[in-house]
Amino acid sequence: MKAQEFRALGAEELTERIDELSRELFNLTFQAKTKQLADTSRLRQVRRDIARAKTILHEMQSKAEVQ
């Protein structure tokens, strides 16, 4: 997902998306360790999506505190 797509979500939806991505990352890591993962680039993509979503969530929370 792109940052713009994450920004369109609300704080609750963003938190849910982070949880979903974390579960997906766990499953992908498990598959990679058992040599069952075909697309290893997906690991990097999911990690970056989690970081992107957490950054935007933090920005939202910081903005709410200032106002």
N, C-alpha and C positions, 0 to 999 in steps of 0.2 A: 504494500500500500504506500501511497505517497503521503507526504506530510499534509497536503491540502485535504485529503480524504479523512485523515485523523482529526484535523481541525474542525471539520464539519460535524463531528460527533460531540455529544455532550459528555460531561465528566463521568457519569455513571456508565454510559455506553463505552467510553474509553477504558474504564477500569475493567469492564467485562471483556473487552477485546484483548487487553493485556493478559487476563487470566486464560483466555482461549489460546493465545499465542504461547504462553508459558507451558500449557499442557502439550501443545503441538511440539514445542522444542524438546520437552522431556521425551515424547514418543520418538521423535527423530533421533535424538541422542541414543536412546535405547536401541533403535534399529541400526545405527551406525556402529555401536559397540558389538552387536551380534552379526555384523557384516551383511545385513539385509537391506541396507539403504542404497537405492540406485542413484538418486540425485543428491549428491553431497552438498551442492551449492545451496540447497534449500535451508540447511542449517544456518549458514551465514545470513541468508535473507531474513529468516525468522528472528535471529538475534538482533539484526538491525531494525526490524519493524518494532520489536519490543522496546529498544532504546529510543526510537523515534516517538513512540506512543507515550513512554514515560516522560520524555522531555516536554512534549506538548501538554501533558497532564500537569506537570510541575509549573509550566508557564501559566496555565489556567488558574491554578491555585495561587500563584504569586500575584497575578493580576487581581484576583478576588480579594486578597488580603490588603492590597494597596487601596482599593476603592472602599 
